[in-house]
Amino acid sequence: MSSPPPRPAPNPFATRYTQPGSIVPLDADGQPVDLPLLLSRLRANDCCGAIVGPHGSGKTNLLVHLAAALATHEGSLGPLRIRSHRDAVGILRSILAAAAGTVVCIDSWEQMGLATRLSVQAAAAWQRCGLLVTSHAATALPTLMECRTSPAMLAAIVAALPDTGGSITQADIADACDRHAGNLRDALADLYDRFESRRSS
């Protein structure tokens, strides 16, 4: 009885390797972000701050890593994902049930209207909780870090993923970054498709 054919190697750009929290946060030069320094800045601002940047610039990934680090000492709630203003009700309830000193981590802060954001800030202050959010633009909270992307950053991410077997080149990485205007999420999806196309041809 013959053995079944070996399974193809997983696509290194699959979600399991690229989802928020699975990639080390990097700066625009492709170097690891100094998480202890960011945590020190956040604590100096009474654990309130915003991670700011365009779509696909690594904000959510950084938030996930900071939330995990905060959980060790201050305690963290979230990251809580905002998809519409209706999610704010659940977030308010979570904040009002949180212990003092907890840092509430909210992704996509701009999805809530001004009145809702003010309500969330007031609830966090009432509970003596910190507030760390991601946003596409500057907020009323102190900016903790402004995320930017570059081909060097995308190349560093690709280098940390499982081996592509040489099917993805530096030219592919630069082209994907340029084609998607620096949006890393879309660029990684593009590279996923390129990898699949080349190994099946």
Phi and psi restraints in degrees (value plus and minus 20) as a CYANA .aco file:
   2 SER   PHI     -95.7   -55.7
   2 SER   PSI     131.3   171.3
   3 SER   PHI     -95.3   -55.3
   3 SER   PSI     128.5   168.5
   4 PRO   PHI     -85.7   -45.7
   4 PRO   PSI     130.7   170.7
   5 PRO   PHI     -82.1   -42.1
   5 PRO   PSI     126.0   166.0
   6 PRO   PHI     -83.4   -43.4
   6 PRO   PSI     125.6   165.6
   7 ARG   PHI     -90.2   -50.2
   7 ARG   PSI     122.6   162.6
   8 PRO   PHI     -85.6   -45.6
   8 PRO   PSI     129.9   169.9
   9 ALA   PHI     -81.1   -41.1
   9 ALA   PSI     125.1   165.1
  10 PRO   PHI     -83.9   -43.9
  10 PRO   PSI     129.8   169.8
  11 ASN   PHI     -87.5   -47.5
  11 ASN   PSI     101.9   141.9
  12 PRO   PHI     -85.1   -45.1
  12 PRO   PSI     -32.0     8.0
  13 PHE   PHI    -120.7   -80.7
  13 PHE   PSI      -8.6    31.4
  14 ALA   PHI     -84.8   -44.8
  14 ALA   PSI     136.1   176.1
  15 THR   PHI     -75.3   -35.3
  15 THR   PSI     -55.2   -15.2
  16 ARG   PHI     -78.8   -38.8
  16 ARG   PSI     -45.8    -5.8
  17 TYR   PHI    -117.9   -77.9
  17 TYR   PSI     -39.0     1.0
  18 THR   PHI    -138.2   -98.2
  18 THR   PSI     -22.5    17.5
  19 GLN   PHI     -88.1   -48.1
  19 GLN   PSI     135.8   175.8
  20 PRO   PHI     -73.0   -33.0
  20 PRO   PSI     112.3   152.3
  21 GLY   PHI      81.2   121.2
  21 GLY   PSI     -40.6    -0.6
  22 SER   PHI    -113.9   -73.9
  22 SER   PSI     -30.9     9.1
  23 ILE   PHI    -131.9   -91.9
  23 ILE   PSI     115.2   155.2
  24 VAL   PHI     -83.7   -43.7
  24 VAL   PSI     109.6   149.6
  25 PRO   PHI     -81.4   -41.4
  25 PRO   PSI     112.0   152.0
  26 LEU   PHI    -143.3  -103.3
  26 LEU   PSI     135.6   175.6
  27 ASP   PHI    -112.9   -72.9
  27 ASP   PSI    -197.3  -157.3
  28 ALA   PHI     -86.2   -46.2
  28 ALA   PSI     -37.5     2.5
  29 ASP   PHI    -108.2   -68.2
  29 ASP   PSI     -19.8    20.2
  30 GLY   PHI      62.3   102.3
  30 GLY   PSI      -5.2    34.8
  31 GLN   PHI    -119.4   -79.4
  31 GLN   PSI     128.5   168.5
  32 PRO   PHI     -78.8   -38.8
  32 PRO   PSI     117.5   157.5
  33 VAL   PHI     -89.5   -49.5
  33 VAL   PSI     120.7   160.7
  34 ASP   PHI     -99.8   -59.8
  34 ASP   PSI      68.8   108.8
  35 LEU   PHI     -82.1   -42.1
  35 LEU   PSI     -63.4   -23.4
  36 PRO   PHI     -78.9   -38.9
  36 PRO   PSI     -56.3   -16.3
  37 LEU   PHI     -85.9   -45.9
  37 LEU   PSI     -63.4   -23.4
  38 LEU   PHI     -83.4   -43.4
  38 LEU   PSI     -59.8   -19.8
  39 LEU   PHI     -83.8   -43.8
  39 LEU   PSI     -58.1   -18.1
  40 SER   PHI     -83.5   -43.5
  40 SER   PSI     -63.0   -23.0
  41 ARG   PHI     -83.3   -43.3
  41 ARG   PSI     -61.7   -21.7
  42 LEU   PHI     -82.7   -42.7
  42 LEU   PSI     -65.8   -25.8
  43 ARG   PHI     -84.3   -44.3
  43 ARG   PSI     -53.5   -13.5
  44 ALA   PHI     -87.0   -47.0
  44 ALA   PSI     -41.6    -1.6
  45 ASN   PHI    -121.7   -81.7
  45 ASN   PSI      10.2    50.2
  46 ASP   PHI      38.1    78.1
  46 ASP   PSI      14.9    54.9
  47 CYS   PHI      39.4    79.4
  47 CYS   PSI      15.4    55.4
  48 CYS   PHI    -143.3  -103.3
  48 CYS   PSI     112.5   152.5
  49 GLY   PHI    -196.5  -156.5
  49 GLY   PSI     149.7   189.7
  50 ALA   PHI    -151.4  -111.4
  50 ALA   PSI     118.3   158.3
  51 ILE   PHI    -119.2   -79.2
  51 ILE   PSI      97.7   137.7
  52 VAL   PHI    -136.1   -96.1
  52 VAL   PSI     121.7   161.7
  53 GLY   PHI     147.0   187.0
  53 GLY   PSI     147.0   187.0
  54 PRO   PHI     -93.3   -53.3
  54 PRO   PSI     155.4   195.4
  55 HIS   PHI     -73.5   -33.5
  55 HIS   PSI     117.6   157.6
  56 GLY   PHI      48.9    88.9
  56 GLY   PSI       6.7    46.7
  57 SER   PHI    -122.8   -82.8
  57 SER   PSI     -13.9    26.1
  58 GLY   PHI      77.0   117.0
  58 GLY   PSI      -8.3    31.7
  59 LYS   PHI     -82.5   -42.5
  59 LYS   PSI     -69.6   -29.6
  60 THR   PHI     -84.4   -44.4
  60 THR   PSI     -61.2   -21.2
  61 ASN   PHI     -78.8   -38.8
  61 ASN   PSI     -65.2   -25.2
  62 LEU   PHI     -84.6   -44.6
  62 LEU   PSI     -61.4   -21.4
  63 LEU   PHI     -80.2   -40.2
  63 LEU   PSI     -63.0   -23.0
  64 VAL   PHI     -80.8   -40.8
  64 VAL   PSI     -63.5   -23.5
  65 HIS   PHI     -87.4   -47.4
  65 HIS   PSI     -60.9   -20.9
  66 LEU   PHI     -87.4   -47.4
  66 LEU   PSI     -59.8   -19.8
  67 ALA   PHI     -80.8   -40.8
  67 ALA   PSI     -60.6   -20.6
  68 ALA   PHI     -84.5   -44.5
  68 ALA   PSI     -60.6   -20.6
  69 ALA   PHI     -88.1   -48.1
  69 ALA   PSI     -59.8   -19.8
  70 LEU   PHI     -85.8   -45.8
  70 LEU   PSI     -51.6   -11.6
  71 ALA   PHI     -80.2   -40.2
  71 ALA   PSI     -46.0    -6.0
  72 THR   PHI     -89.8   -49.8
  72 THR   PSI     -53.2   -13.2
  73 HIS   PHI    -138.5   -98.5
  73 HIS   PSI     -89.0   -49.0
  74 GLU   PHI     -91.4   -51.4
  74 GLU   PSI     -50.8   -10.8
  75 GLY   PHI      70.1   110.1
  75 GLY   PSI     118.3   158.3
  76 SER   PHI    -152.8  -112.8
  76 SER   PSI     132.0   172.0
  77 LEU   PHI    -139.8   -99.8
  77 LEU   PSI      97.0   137.0
  78 GLY   PHI      88.8   128.8
  78 GLY   PSI    -181.7  -141.7
  79 PRO   PHI     -85.9   -45.9
  79 PRO   PSI     114.6   154.6
  80 LEU   PHI    -117.0   -77.0
  80 LEU   PSI     102.2   142.2
  81 ARG   PHI    -111.2   -71.2
  81 ARG   PSI     107.4   147.4
  82 ILE   PHI    -116.5   -76.5
  82 ILE   PSI      97.3   137.3
  83 ARG   PHI    -125.9   -85.9
  83 ARG   PSI     -46.3    -6.3
  84 SER   PHI    -177.6  -137.6
  84 SER   PSI     151.4   191.4
  85 HIS   PHI     -82.3   -42.3
  85 HIS   PSI     -41.5    -1.5
  86 ARG   PHI     -86.5   -46.5
  86 ARG   PSI     -45.3    -5.3
  87 ASP   PHI     -87.3   -47.3
  87 ASP   PSI     -38.2     1.8
  88 ALA   PHI     -82.9   -42.9
  88 ALA   PSI     -51.9   -11.9
  89 VAL   PHI     -81.7   -41.7
  89 VAL   PSI     -67.9   -27.9
  90 GLY   PHI     -83.4   -43.4
  90 GLY   PSI     -56.4   -16.4
  91 ILE   PHI     -87.2   -47.2
  91 ILE   PSI     -62.2   -22.2
  92 LEU   PHI     -80.2   -40.2
  92 LEU   PSI     -62.8   -22.8
  93 ARG   PHI     -81.9   -41.9
  93 ARG   PSI     -61.9   -21.9
  94 SER   PHI     -84.2   -44.2
  94 SER   PSI     -60.3   -20.3
  95 ILE   PHI     -85.2   -45.2
  95 ILE   PSI     -64.2   -24.2
  96 LEU   PHI     -88.4   -48.4
  96 LEU   PSI     -36.5     3.5
  97 ALA   PHI    -117.9   -77.9
  97 ALA   PSI     -24.2    15.8
  98 ALA   PHI    -100.3   -60.3
  98 ALA   PSI     132.7   172.7
  99 ALA   PHI     -96.7   -56.7
  99 ALA   PSI     130.3   170.3
 100 ALA   PHI     -77.5   -37.5
 100 ALA   PSI     120.1   160.1
 101 GLY   PHI      73.3   113.3
 101 GLY   PSI     -33.3     6.7
 102 THR   PHI     -86.7   -46.7
 102 THR   PSI     121.8   161.8
 103 VAL   PHI    -119.5   -79.5
 103 VAL   PSI      97.3   137.3
 104 VAL   PHI    -106.0   -66.0
 104 VAL   PSI     101.6   141.6
 105 CYS   PHI    -128.0   -88.0
 105 CYS   PSI      98.0   138.0
 106 ILE   PHI    -142.3  -102.3
 106 ILE   PSI     106.4   146.4
 107 ASP   PHI    -116.1   -76.1
 107 ASP   PSI     116.8   156.8
 108 SER   PHI      48.8    88.8
 108 SER   PSI      31.9    71.9
 109 TRP   PHI     -74.9   -34.9
 109 TRP   PSI     -54.3   -14.3
 110 GLU   PHI     -88.6   -48.6
 110 GLU   PSI     -33.4     6.6
 111 GLN   PHI     -90.3   -50.3
 111 GLN   PSI     -36.3     3.7
 112 MET   PHI    -115.1   -75.1
 112 MET   PSI     125.6   165.6
 113 GLY   PHI     -90.0   -50.0
 113 GLY   PSI     149.7   189.7
 114 LEU   PHI     -79.0   -39.0
 114 LEU   PSI     -66.3   -26.3
 115 ALA   PHI     -81.3   -41.3
 115 ALA   PSI     -59.3   -19.3
 116 THR   PHI     -89.7   -49.7
 116 THR   PSI     -60.9   -20.9
 117 ARG   PHI     -80.6   -40.6
 117 ARG   PSI     -62.0   -22.0
 118 LEU   PHI     -83.9   -43.9
 118 LEU   PSI     -57.1   -17.1
 119 SER   PHI     -85.3   -45.3
 119 SER   PSI     -61.8   -21.8
 120 VAL   PHI     -85.2   -45.2
 120 VAL   PSI     -63.4   -23.4
 121 GLN   PHI     -81.5   -41.5
 121 GLN   PSI     -62.0   -22.0
 122 ALA   PHI     -85.0   -45.0
 122 ALA   PSI     -60.7   -20.7
 123 ALA   PHI     -84.6   -44.6
 123 ALA   PSI     -61.4   -21.4
 124 ALA   PHI     -83.8   -43.8
 124 ALA   PSI     -62.1   -22.1
 125 ALA   PHI     -84.6   -44.6
 125 ALA   PSI     -60.6   -20.6
 126 TRP   PHI     -80.0   -40.0
 126 TRP   PSI     -61.1   -21.1
 127 GLN   PHI    -104.8   -64.8
 127 GLN   PSI     -21.1    18.9
 128 ARG   PHI      38.0    78.0
 128 ARG   PSI      25.0    65.0
 129 CYS   PHI    -125.8   -85.8
 129 CYS   PSI     132.0   172.0
 130 GLY   PHI    -100.3   -60.3
 130 GLY   PSI     150.6   190.6
 131 LEU   PHI    -165.0  -125.0
 131 LEU   PSI      96.3   136.3
 132 LEU   PHI    -143.0  -103.0
 132 LEU   PSI     102.8   142.8
 133 VAL   PHI    -150.4  -110.4
 133 VAL   PSI     143.1   183.1
 134 THR   PHI    -130.8   -90.8
 134 THR   PSI     126.9   166.9
 135 SER   PHI    -174.8  -134.8
 135 SER   PSI     132.5   172.5
 136 HIS   PHI     -97.2   -57.2
 136 HIS   PSI     -40.4    -0.4
 137 ALA   PHI    -156.9  -116.9
 137 ALA   PSI     146.0   186.0
 138 ALA   PHI     -76.5   -36.5
 138 ALA   PSI     127.1   167.1
 139 THR   PHI    -141.2  -101.2
 139 THR   PSI    -197.8  -157.8
 140 ALA   PHI     -92.3   -52.3
 140 ALA   PSI     -36.1     3.9
 141 LEU   PHI    -101.4   -61.4
 141 LEU   PSI     132.6   172.6
 142 PRO   PHI     -80.5   -40.5
 142 PRO   PSI     117.3   157.3
 143 THR   PHI     -95.2   -55.2
 143 THR   PSI      97.2   137.2
 144 LEU   PHI    -100.6   -60.6
 144 LEU   PSI     -62.9   -22.9
 145 MET   PHI    -176.5  -136.5
 145 MET   PSI     120.4   160.4
 146 GLU   PHI    -123.3   -83.3
 146 GLU   PSI      95.3   135.3
 147 CYS   PHI    -104.4   -64.4
 147 CYS   PSI     113.5   153.5
 148 ARG   PHI    -153.7  -113.7
 148 ARG   PSI     138.2   178.2
 149 THR   PHI    -142.1  -102.1
 149 THR   PSI     150.1   190.1
 150 SER   PHI    -185.2  -145.2
 150 SER   PSI     143.5   183.5
 151 PRO   PHI     -78.0   -38.0
 151 PRO   PSI     -54.2   -14.2
 152 ALA   PHI     -84.2   -44.2
 152 ALA   PSI     -58.3   -18.3
 153 MET   PHI     -86.8   -46.8
 153 MET   PSI     -65.4   -25.4
 154 LEU   PHI     -82.8   -42.8
 154 LEU   PSI     -60.5   -20.5
 155 ALA   PHI     -82.2   -42.2
 155 ALA   PSI     -59.3   -19.3
 156 ALA   PHI     -86.5   -46.5
 156 ALA   PSI     -57.8   -17.8
 157 ILE   PHI     -83.6   -43.6
 157 ILE   PSI     -66.6   -26.6
 158 VAL   PHI     -81.6   -41.6
 158 VAL   PSI     -59.2   -19.2
 159 ALA   PHI     -83.5   -43.5
 159 ALA   PSI     -46.8    -6.8
 160 ALA   PHI    -107.9   -67.9
 160 ALA   PSI     -28.8    11.2
 161 LEU   PHI    -103.4   -63.4
 161 LEU   PSI     147.9   187.9
 162 PRO   PHI     -74.3   -34.3
 162 PRO   PSI     132.8   172.8
 163 ASP   PHI     -77.7   -37.7
 163 ASP   PSI     113.7   153.7
 164 THR   PHI    -107.8   -67.8
 164 THR   PSI     -21.6    18.4
 165 GLY   PHI      47.8    87.8
 165 GLY   PSI       1.5    41.5
 166 GLY   PHI      62.2   102.2
 166 GLY   PSI     -17.0    23.0
 167 SER   PHI     -98.7   -58.7
 167 SER   PSI     -37.7     2.3
 168 ILE   PHI    -133.4   -93.4
 168 ILE   PSI     101.4   141.4
 169 THR   PHI    -120.7   -80.7
 169 THR   PSI     150.0   190.0
 170 GLN   PHI     -81.5   -41.5
 170 GLN   PSI     -53.2   -13.2
 171 ALA   PHI     -84.8   -44.8
 171 ALA   PSI     -58.7   -18.7
 172 ASP   PHI     -81.3   -41.3
 172 ASP   PSI     -64.4   -24.4
 173 ILE   PHI     -82.6   -42.6
 173 ILE   PSI     -67.2   -27.2
 174 ALA   PHI     -83.7   -43.7
 174 ALA   PSI     -60.1   -20.1
 175 ASP   PHI     -86.6   -46.6
 175 ASP   PSI     -63.0   -23.0
 176 ALA   PHI     -84.0   -44.0
 176 ALA   PSI     -60.6   -20.6
 177 CYS   PHI     -84.1   -44.1
 177 CYS   PSI     -64.0   -24.0
 178 ASP   PHI     -88.8   -48.8
 178 ASP   PSI     -63.0   -23.0
 179 ARG   PHI     -81.3   -41.3
 179 ARG   PSI     -52.1   -12.1
 180 HIS   PHI    -128.1   -88.1
 180 HIS   PSI       2.8    42.8
 181 ALA   PHI      30.7    70.7
 181 ALA   PSI      19.7    59.7
 182 GLY   PHI      62.1   102.1
 182 GLY   PSI     -18.7    21.3
 183 ASN   PHI     -94.4   -54.4
 183 ASN   PSI      85.8   125.8
 184 LEU   PHI     -86.2   -46.2
 184 LEU   PSI     -56.6   -16.6
 185 ARG   PHI     -80.3   -40.3
 185 ARG   PSI     -67.0   -27.0
 186 ASP   PHI     -90.1   -50.1
 186 ASP   PSI     -56.0   -16.0
 187 ALA   PHI     -85.3   -45.3
 187 ALA   PSI     -59.7   -19.7
 188 LEU   PHI     -87.2   -47.2
 188 LEU   PSI     -56.2   -16.2
 189 ALA   PHI     -85.2   -45.2
 189 ALA   PSI     -57.8   -17.8
 190 ASP   PHI     -81.7   -41.7
 190 ASP   PSI     -66.1   -26.1
 191 LEU   PHI     -87.3   -47.3
 191 LEU   PSI     -51.9   -11.9
 192 TYR   PHI     -77.5   -37.5
 192 TYR   PSI     -68.3   -28.3
 193 ASP   PHI     -85.1   -45.1
 193 ASP   PSI     -59.6   -19.6
 194 ARG   PHI     -83.2   -43.2
 194 ARG   PSI     -63.9   -23.9
 195 PHE   PHI     -81.3   -41.3
 195 PHE   PSI     -66.2   -26.2
 196 GLU   PHI     -81.6   -41.6
 196 GLU   PSI     -62.7   -22.7
 197 SER   PHI     -82.8   -42.8
 197 SER   PSI     -61.1   -21.1
 198 ARG   PHI     -97.7   -57.7
 198 ARG   PSI     -51.4   -11.4
 199 ARG   PHI    -102.7   -62.7
 199 ARG   PSI     -35.1     4.9
 200 SER   PHI    -117.4   -77.4
 200 SER   PSI     -24.0    16.0
